[in-house]
Amino acid sequence: MFSTEYTKEELKEEGMESHAIDAFLKLQSMGCPVKTWSYGDRGHFWISAEEPGSSEWLDYWSTALIAGSEILNDILEHYGLYFEWQNSAVACVYDN
């Protein structure tokens, strides 16, 4: 499986806002499958629902996790963010 770990500097270079960078790095460090966009019209970043372990964070097909895990929502809320499903594989992260 291909996986990319991002640094704060790399995310800044991509134009991500500082509060989103902090949330991204926190989630990344905890094993959440966060990804960057090459464009920003779908939020600051996205979360994959198709990678191994992603069902610990969110699952479109699960009544228990369609709204996301408690820890995911707590972290996003702490940084003034929330997620919204783009489709069953992608959750986009936006400002509250």
N, CA, C and O atoms as CSV, one atom per row, in Angstrom:
chain,resi,resn,atom,element,x,y,z
A,1,MET,N,N,0.850,-1.189,0.000
A,1,MET,CA,C,0.000,0.000,0.000
A,1,MET,C,C,0.888,1.241,0.000
A,1,MET,O,O,1.850,1.314,0.765
A,2,PHE,N,N,0.582,2.194,-0.830
A,2,PHE,CA,C,1.316,3.445,-0.909
A,2,PHE,C,C,0.776,4.412,0.141
A,2,PHE,O,O,-0.432,4.630,0.237
A,3,SER,N,N,1.660,4.972,0.903
A,3,SER,CA,C,1.262,5.913,1.952
A,3,SER,C,C,2.242,7.073,1.987
A,3,SER,O,O,3.454,6.879,1.900
A,4,THR,N,N,1.711,8.264,2.113
A,4,THR,CA,C,2.544,9.454,2.184
A,4,THR,C,C,2.327,10.142,3.517
A,4,THR,O,O,1.191,10.416,3.905
A,5,GLU,N,N,3.402,10.417,4.209
A,5,GLU,CA,C,3.366,11.199,5.440
A,5,GLU,C,C,3.751,12.629,5.072
A,5,GLU,O,O,4.771,12.847,4.420
A,6,TYR,N,N,2.959,13.581,5.477
A,6,TYR,CA,C,3.224,14.982,5.170
A,6,TYR,C,C,3.796,15.700,6.389
A,6,TYR,O,O,3.498,15.355,7.532
A,7,THR,N,N,4.613,16.693,6.121
A,7,THR,CA,C,5.133,17.555,7.177
A,7,THR,C,C,4.355,18.868,7.158
A,7,THR,O,O,3.649,19.175,6.198
A,8,LYS,N,N,4.498,19.622,8.221
A,8,LYS,CA,C,3.846,20.927,8.311
A,8,LYS,C,C,4.293,21.834,7.162
A,8,LYS,O,O,3.482,22.551,6.578
A,9,GLU,N,N,5.577,21.795,6.850
A,9,GLU,CA,C,6.121,22.636,5.785
A,9,GLU,C,C,5.529,22.255,4.426
A,9,GLU,O,O,5.195,23.131,3.628
A,10,GLU,N,N,5.399,20.966,4.163
A,10,GLU,CA,C,4.825,20.518,2.891
A,10,GLU,C,C,3.368,20.959,2.756
A,10,GLU,O,O,2.937,21.381,1.683
A,11,LEU,N,N,2.627,20.859,3.837
A,11,LEU,CA,C,1.219,21.264,3.800
A,11,LEU,C,C,1.087,22.776,3.627
A,11,LEU,O,O,0.177,23.245,2.942
A,12,LYS,N,N,1.991,23.542,4.246
A,12,LYS,CA,C,2.002,25.001,4.044
A,12,LYS,C,C,2.279,25.331,2.587
A,12,LYS,O,O,1.624,26.195,2.004
A,13,GLU,N,N,3.255,24.639,1.999
A,13,GLU,CA,C,3.593,24.855,0.591
A,13,GLU,C,C,2.422,24.564,-0.326
A,13,GLU,O,O,2.283,25.189,-1.377
A,14,GLU,N,N,1.580,23.619,0.064
A,14,GLU,CA,C,0.398,23.292,-0.727
A,14,GLU,C,C,-0.719,24.304,-0.523
A,14,GLU,O,O,-1.742,24.245,-1.205
A,15,GLY,N,N,-0.530,25.239,0.418
A,15,GLY,CA,C,-1.518,26.295,0.637
A,15,GLY,C,C,-2.582,25.979,1.668
A,15,GLY,O,O,-3.580,26.694,1.758
A,16,MET,N,N,-2.394,24.929,2.447
A,16,MET,CA,C,-3.372,24.588,3.461
A,16,MET,C,C,-3.288,25.593,4.611
A,16,MET,O,O,-2.196,26.014,4.993
A,17,GLU,N,N,-4.430,25.971,5.153
A,17,GLU,CA,C,-4.486,26.915,6.264
A,17,GLU,C,C,-3.980,26.263,7.550
A,17,GLU,O,O,-4.063,25.046,7.712
A,18,SER,N,N,-3.457,27.084,8.459
A,18,SER,CA,C,-2.759,26.563,9.644
A,18,SER,C,C,-3.653,25.699,10.534
A,18,SER,O,O,-3.192,24.674,11.036
A,19,HIS,N,N,-4.912,26.076,10.745
A,19,HIS,CA,C,-5.781,25.251,11.600
A,19,HIS,C,C,-6.057,23.894,10.963
A,19,HIS,O,O,-6.167,22.888,11.664
A,20,ALA,N,N,-6.170,23.862,9.638
A,20,ALA,CA,C,-6.377,22.603,8.930
A,20,ALA,C,C,-5.106,21.751,8.961
A,20,ALA,O,O,-5.173,20.526,9.064
A,21,ILE,N,N,-3.949,22.412,8.872
A,21,ILE,CA,C,-2.671,21.688,8.973
A,21,ILE,C,C,-2.575,20.991,10.327
A,21,ILE,O,O,-2.202,19.821,10.406
A,22,ASP,N,N,-2.911,21.712,11.381
A,22,ASP,CA,C,-2.827,21.131,12.725
A,22,ASP,C,C,-3.747,19.918,12.861
A,22,ASP,O,O,-3.354,18.899,13.428
A,23,ALA,N,N,-4.966,20.028,12.342
A,23,ALA,CA,C,-5.903,18.898,12.391
A,23,ALA,C,C,-5.394,17.737,11.548
A,23,ALA,O,O,-5.431,16.587,11.985
A,24,PHE,N,N,-4.921,18.033,10.346
A,24,PHE,CA,C,-4.398,17.010,9.438
A,24,PHE,C,C,-3.265,16.238,10.105
A,24,PHE,O,O,-3.264,15.007,10.110
A,25,LEU,N,N,-2.299,16.966,10.670
A,25,LEU,CA,C,-1.142,16.323,11.296
A,25,LEU,C,C,-1.534,15.506,12.527
A,25,LEU,O,O,-0.975,14.436,12.765
A,26,LYS,N,N,-2.485,16.003,13.301
A,26,LYS,CA,C,-2.972,15.256,14.469
A,26,LYS,C,C,-3.607,13.946,14.015
A,26,LYS,O,O,-3.298,12.882,14.552
A,27,LEU,N,N,-4.484,14.022,13.037
A,27,LEU,CA,C,-5.146,12.816,12.533
A,27,LEU,C,C,-4.136,11.865,11.890
A,27,LEU,O,O,-4.191,10.654,12.106
A,28,GLN,N,N,-3.223,12.416,11.106
A,28,GLN,CA,C,-2.196,11.595,10.463
A,28,GLN,C,C,-1.388,10.826,11.511
A,28,GLN,O,O,-1.110,9.639,11.336
A,29,SER,N,N,-1.015,11.500,12.594
A,29,SER,CA,C,-0.205,10.860,13.641
A,29,SER,C,C,-0.959,9.737,14.348
A,29,SER,O,O,-0.347,8.841,14.930
A,30,MET,N,N,-2.281,9.789,14.293
A,30,MET,CA,C,-3.100,8.776,14.947
A,30,MET,C,C,-3.495,7.643,13.997
A,30,MET,O,O,-4.187,6.706,14.394
A,31,GLY,N,N,-3.056,7.735,12.756
A,31,GLY,CA,C,-3.334,6.670,11.799
A,31,GLY,C,C,-4.565,6.866,10.941
A,31,GLY,O,O,-4.956,5.964,10.200
A,32,CYS,N,N,-5.177,8.028,11.030
A,32,CYS,CA,C,-6.336,8.321,10.187
A,32,CYS,C,C,-5.856,8.505,8.742
A,32,CYS,O,O,-4.853,9.183,8.521
A,33,PRO,N,N,-6.538,7.925,7.763
A,33,PRO,CA,C,-6.103,8.016,6.366
A,33,PRO,C,C,-6.455,9.361,5.710
A,33,PRO,O,O,-7.331,9.431,4.848
A,34,VAL,N,N,-5.762,10.417,6.130
A,34,VAL,CA,C,-5.977,11.754,5.586
A,34,VAL,C,C,-5.179,11.928,4.302
A,34,VAL,O,O,-4.091,11.371,4.157
A,35,LYS,N,N,-5.724,12.700,3.376
A,35,LYS,CA,C,-5.116,12.924,2.062
A,35,LYS,C,C,-5.227,14.402,1.702
A,35,LYS,O,O,-6.089,15.119,2.209
A,36,THR,N,N,-4.341,14.839,0.821
A,36,THR,CA,C,-4.405,16.226,0.360
A,36,THR,C,C,-5.037,16.286,-1.018
A,36,THR,O,O,-5.025,15.312,-1.771
A,37,TRP,N,N,-5.581,17.436,-1.328
A,37,TRP,CA,C,-6.134,17.714,-2.659
A,37,TRP,C,C,-5.080,18.447,-3.477
A,37,TRP,O,O,-4.179,19.078,-2.925
A,38,SER,N,N,-5.199,18.359,-4.774
A,38,SER,CA,C,-4.359,19.201,-5.634
A,38,SER,C,C,-5.111,20.498,-5.946
A,38,SER,O,O,-4.608,21.356,-6.672
A,39,TYR,N,N,-6.302,20.631,-5.397
A,39,TYR,CA,C,-7.137,21.831,-5.546
A,39,TYR,C,C,-7.982,21.930,-4.296
A,39,TYR,O,O,-8.194,20.928,-3.613
A,40,GLY,N,N,-8.468,23.119,-3.982
A,40,GLY,CA,C,-9.131,23.323,-2.707
A,40,GLY,C,C,-10.628,23.503,-2.734
A,40,GLY,O,O,-11.205,23.967,-1.750
A,41,ASP,N,N,-11.281,23.149,-3.835
A,41,ASP,CA,C,-12.723,23.394,-3.897
A,41,ASP,C,C,-13.559,22.320,-3.202
A,41,ASP,O,O,-14.787,22.406,-3.184
A,42,ARG,N,N,-12.904,21.317,-2.635
A,42,ARG,CA,C,-13.613,20.269,-1.898
A,42,ARG,C,C,-13.118,20.192,-0.464
A,42,ARG,O,O,-13.054,19.110,0.120
A,43,GLY,N,N,-12.777,21.315,0.089
A,43,GLY,CA,C,-12.336,21.344,1.477
A,43,GLY,C,C,-10.829,21.443,1.608
A,43,GLY,O,O,-10.098,21.504,0.620
A,44,HIS,N,N,-10.392,21.458,2.844
A,44,HIS,CA,C,-8.968,21.582,3.148
A,44,HIS,C,C,-8.211,20.302,2.806
A,44,HIS,O,O,-7.113,20.345,2.250
A,45,PHE,N,N,-8.817,19.160,3.147
A,45,PHE,CA,C,-8.224,17.855,2.865
A,45,PHE,C,C,-9.347,16.836,2.881
A,45,PHE,O,O,-10.505,17.186,3.108
A,46,TRP,N,N,-9.014,15.589,2.644
A,46,TRP,CA,C,-10.034,14.552,2.646
A,46,TRP,C,C,-9.567,13.336,3.426
A,46,TRP,O,O,-8.381,13.157,3.701
A,47,ILE,N,N,-10.551,12.503,3.775
A,47,ILE,CA,C,-10.297,11.275,4.511
A,47,ILE,C,C,-10.783,10.120,3.653
A,47,ILE,O,O,-11.917,10.116,3.174
A,48,SER,N,N,-9.910,9.145,3.467
A,48,SER,CA,C,-10.268,7.971,2.677
A,48,SER,C,C,-11.084,6.999,3.520
A,48,SER,O,O,-10.753,6.733,4.676
A,49,ALA,N,N,-12.137,6.481,2.939
A,49,ALA,CA,C,-12.937,5.460,3.609
A,49,ALA,C,C,-12.668,4.082,3.015
A,49,ALA,O,O,-13.401,3.130,3.281
A,50,GLU,N,N,-11.608,3.981,2.207
A,50,GLU,CA,C,-11.316,2.716,1.539
A,50,GLU,C,C,-10.001,2.074,1.953
A,50,GLU,O,O,-9.681,0.986,1.474
A,51,GLU,N,N,-9.245,2.697,2.809
A,51,GLU,CA,C,-7.962,2.136,3.216
A,51,GLU,C,C,-8.136,1.230,4.425
A,51,GLU,O,O,-9.075,1.396,5.203
A,52,PRO,N,N,-7.225,0.265,4.581
A,52,PRO,CA,C,-7.282,-0.574,5.781
A,52,PRO,C,C,-7.254,0.302,7.036
A,52,PRO,O,O,-6.437,1.218,7.142
A,53,GLY,N,N,-8.133,0.021,7.967
A,53,GLY,CA,C,-8.196,0.792,9.205
A,53,GLY,C,C,-9.079,2.022,9.135
A,53,GLY,O,O,-9.348,2.645,10.162
A,54,SER,N,N,-9.533,2.383,7.951
A,54,SER,CA,C,-10.354,3.596,7.852
A,54,SER,C,C,-11.682,3.457,8.583
A,54,SER,O,O,-12.259,4.453,9.018
A,55,SER,N,N,-12.171,2.227,8.721
A,55,SER,CA,C,-13.456,2.016,9.394
A,55,SER,C,C,-13.394,2.328,10.887
A,55,SER,O,O,-14.431,2.381,11.547
A,56,GLU,N,N,-12.196,2.536,11.427
A,56,GLU,CA,C,-12.081,3.007,12.810
A,56,GLU,C,C,-12.474,4.479,12.912
A,56,GLU,O,O,-12.820,4.958,13.992
A,57,TRP,N,N,-12.423,5.190,11.796
A,57,TRP,CA,C,-12.662,6.630,11.762
A,57,TRP,C,C,-14.022,6.990,11.204
A,57,TRP,O,O,-14.724,7.834,11.760
A,58,LEU,N,N,-14.397,6.347,10.101
A,58,LEU,CA,C,-15.681,6.597,9.466
A,58,LEU,C,C,-15.992,5.461,8.508
A,58,LEU,O,O,-15.094,4.790,8.000
A,59,ASP,N,N,-17.284,5.260,8.270
A,59,ASP,CA,C,-17.722,4.190,7.379
A,59,ASP,C,C,-19.099,4.550,6.841
A,59,ASP,O,O,-20.079,4.592,7.585
A,60,TYR,N,N,-19.159,4.805,5.565
A,60,TYR,CA,C,-20.408,5.226,4.927
A,60,TYR,C,C,-21.509,4.178,5.070
A,60,TYR,O,O,-22.690,4.522,5.131
A,61,TRP,N,N,-21.136,2.931,5.121
A,61,TRP,CA,C,-22.103,1.837,5.122
A,61,TRP,C,C,-22.466,1.372,6.536
A,61,TRP,O,O,-23.256,0.440,6.683
A,62,SER,N,N,-21.921,1.984,7.555
A,62,SER,CA,C,-22.193,1.587,8.935
A,62,SER,C,C,-23.065,2.630,9.623
A,62,SER,O,O,-22.748,3.820,9.617
A,63,THR,N,N,-24.150,2.180,10.209
A,63,THR,CA,C,-24.996,3.140,10.927
A,63,THR,C,C,-24.252,3.736,12.120
A,63,THR,O,O,-24.545,4.854,12.544
A,64,ALA,N,N,-23.291,2.989,12.660
A,64,ALA,CA,C,-22.536,3.487,13.812
A,64,ALA,C,C,-21.484,4.518,13.420
A,64,ALA,O,O,-21.151,5.390,14.223
A,65,LEU,N,N,-20.949,4.434,12.191
A,65,LEU,CA,C,-19.835,5.314,11.820
A,65,LEU,C,C,-20.097,6.211,10.614
A,65,LEU,O,O,-19.173,6.867,10.133
A,66,ILE,N,N,-21.326,6.257,10.113
A,66,ILE,CA,C,-21.596,7.154,8.980
A,66,ILE,C,C,-21.375,8.611,9.390
A,66,ILE,O,O,-21.005,9.441,8.559
A,67,ALA,N,N,-21.598,8.922,10.660
A,67,ALA,CA,C,-21.360,10.280,11.158
A,67,ALA,C,C,-19.939,10.456,11.679
A,67,ALA,O,O,-19.602,11.520,12.198
A,68,GLY,N,N,-19.102,9.432,11.550
A,68,GLY,CA,C,-17.725,9.504,12.008
A,68,GLY,C,C,-17.573,9.071,13.452
A,68,GLY,O,O,-18.526,9.091,14.230
A,69,SER,N,N,-16.354,8.680,13.793
A,69,SER,CA,C,-16.085,8.275,15.175
A,69,SER,C,C,-16.080,9.500,16.085
A,69,SER,O,O,-15.925,10.631,15.624
A,70,GLU,N,N,-16.249,9.261,17.351
A,70,GLU,CA,C,-16.244,10.349,18.330
A,70,GLU,C,C,-14.903,11.087,18.309
A,70,GLU,O,O,-14.870,12.317,18.343
A,71,ILE,N,N,-13.804,10.341,18.252
A,71,ILE,CA,C,-12.480,10.974,18.271
A,71,ILE,C,C,-12.262,11.814,17.015
A,71,ILE,O,O,-11.702,12.907,17.097
A,72,LEU,N,N,-12.695,11.322,15.860
A,72,LEU,CA,C,-12.575,12.101,14.617
A,72,LEU,C,C,-13.325,13.410,14.739
A,72,LEU,O,O,-12.782,14.474,14.441
A,73,ASN,N,N,-14.554,13.339,15.171
A,73,ASN,CA,C,-15.364,14.554,15.285
A,73,ASN,C,C,-14.836,15.496,16.360
A,73,ASN,O,O,-14.899,16.714,16.198
A,74,ASP,N,N,-14.320,14.952,17.447
A,74,ASP,CA,C,-13.744,15.799,18.498
A,74,ASP,C,C,-12.537,16.570,17.968
A,74,ASP,O,O,-12.404,17.767,18.223
A,75,ILE,N,N,-11.662,15.892,17.236
A,75,ILE,CA,C,-10.475,16.551,16.685
A,75,ILE,C,C,-10.872,17.611,15.670
A,75,ILE,O,O,-10.382,18.739,15.728
A,76,LEU,N,N,-11.746,17.265,14.753
A,76,LEU,CA,C,-12.175,18.244,13.747
A,76,LEU,C,C,-12.829,19.448,14.408
A,76,LEU,O,O,-12.530,20.589,14.059
A,77,GLU,N,N,-13.715,19.199,15.356
A,77,GLU,CA,C,-14.401,20.301,16.047
A,77,GLU,C,C,-13.405,21.196,16.782
A,77,GLU,O,O,-13.543,22.419,16.774
A,78,HIS,N,N,-12.408,20.591,17.414
A,78,HIS,CA,C,-11.383,21.357,18.136
A,78,HIS,C,C,-10.704,22.380,17.218
A,78,HIS,O,O,-10.352,23.474,17.658
A,79,TYR,N,N,-10.524,22.024,15.957
A,79,TYR,CA,C,-9.857,22.913,14.998
A,79,TYR,C,C,-10.848,23.691,14.122
A,79,TYR,O,O,-10.455,24.286,13.119
A,80,GLY,N,N,-12.120,23.685,14.500
A,80,GLY,CA,C,-13.127,24.445,13.764
A,80,GLY,C,C,-13.488,23.841,12.417
A,80,GLY,O,O,-13.783,24.562,11.464
A,81,LEU,N,N,-13.462,22.515,12.340
A,81,LEU,CA,C,-13.710,21.811,11.083
A,81,LEU,C,C,-14.811,20.763,11.242
A,81,LEU,O,O,-15.205,20.421,12.357
A,82,TYR,N,N,-15.289,20.274,10.134
A,82,TYR,CA,C,-16.221,19.145,10.105
A,82,TYR,C,C,-16.006,18.407,8.792
A,82,TYR,O,O,-15.361,18.931,7.884
A,83,PHE,N,N,-16.540,17.191,8.684
A,83,PHE,CA,C,-16.444,16.484,7.417
A,83,PHE,C,C,-17.828,16.271,6.815
A,83,PHE,O,O,-18.844,16.251,7.510
A,84,GLU,N,N,-17.826,16.115,5.513
A,84,GLU,CA,C,-19.041,15.836,4.759
A,84,GLU,C,C,-18.689,14.799,3.705
A,84,GLU,O,O,-17.634,14.882,3.076
A,85,TRP,N,N,-19.559,13.835,3.512
A,85,TRP,CA,C,-19.301,12.798,2.511
A,85,TRP,C,C,-19.358,13.380,1.109
A,85,TRP,O,O,-20.331,14.047,0.756
A,86,GLN,N,N,-18.332,13.138,0.305
A,86,GLN,CA,C,-18.321,13.460,-1.124
A,86,GLN,C,C,-18.991,12.302,-1.870
A,86,GLN,O,O,-19.812,12.504,-2.764
A,87,ASN,N,N,-18.620,11.105,-1.480
A,87,ASN,CA,C,-19.219,9.857,-1.958
A,87,ASN,C,C,-18.886,8.804,-0.905
A,87,ASN,O,O,-18.361,9.150,0.153
A,88,SER,N,N,-19.172,7.542,-1.161
A,88,SER,CA,C,-18.977,6.518,-0.129
A,88,SER,C,C,-17.506,6.235,0.177
A,88,SER,O,O,-17.206,5.515,1.130
A,89,ALA,N,N,-16.589,6.785,-0.609
A,89,ALA,CA,C,-15.154,6.548,-0.413
A,89,ALA,C,C,-14.398,7.756,0.109
A,89,ALA,O,O,-13.270,7.620,0.584
A,90,VAL,N,N,-15.000,8.936,0.029
A,90,VAL,CA,C,-14.276,10.183,0.312
A,90,VAL,C,C,-15.104,11.091,1.228
A,90,VAL,O,O,-16.263,11.393,0.944
A,91,ALA,N,N,-14.481,11.516,2.333
A,91,ALA,CA,C,-15.080,12.505,3.233
A,91,ALA,C,C,-14.228,13.783,3.151
A,91,ALA,O,O,-13.033,13.758,3.445
A,92,CYS,N,N,-14.846,14.881,2.756
A,92,CYS,CA,C,-14.151,16.161,2.597
A,92,CYS,C,C,-14.228,16.944,3.914
A,92,CYS,O,O,-15.253,16.935,4.595
A,93,VAL,N,N,-13.138,17.614,4.256
A,93,VAL,CA,C,-13.061,18.362,5.522
A,93,VAL,C,C,-13.125,19.861,5.230
A,93,VAL,O,O,-12.335,20.394,4.451
A,94,TYR,N,N,-14.081,20.522,5.873
A,94,TYR,CA,C,-14.376,21.943,5.665
A,94,TYR,C,C,-14.319,22.718,6.978
A,94,TYR,O,O,-14.269,22.135,8.061
A,95,ASP,N,N,-14.326,24.053,6.857
A,95,ASP,CA,C,-14.469,24.926,8.019
A,95,ASP,C,C,-15.904,24.861,8.508
A,95,ASP,O,O,-16.838,24.737,7.716
A,96,ASN,N,N,-16.071,24.947,9.838
A,96,ASN,CA,C,-17.405,25.042,10.438
A,96,ASN,C,C,-18.041,26.349,10.077
A,96,ASN,O,O,-19.169,26.620,10.488
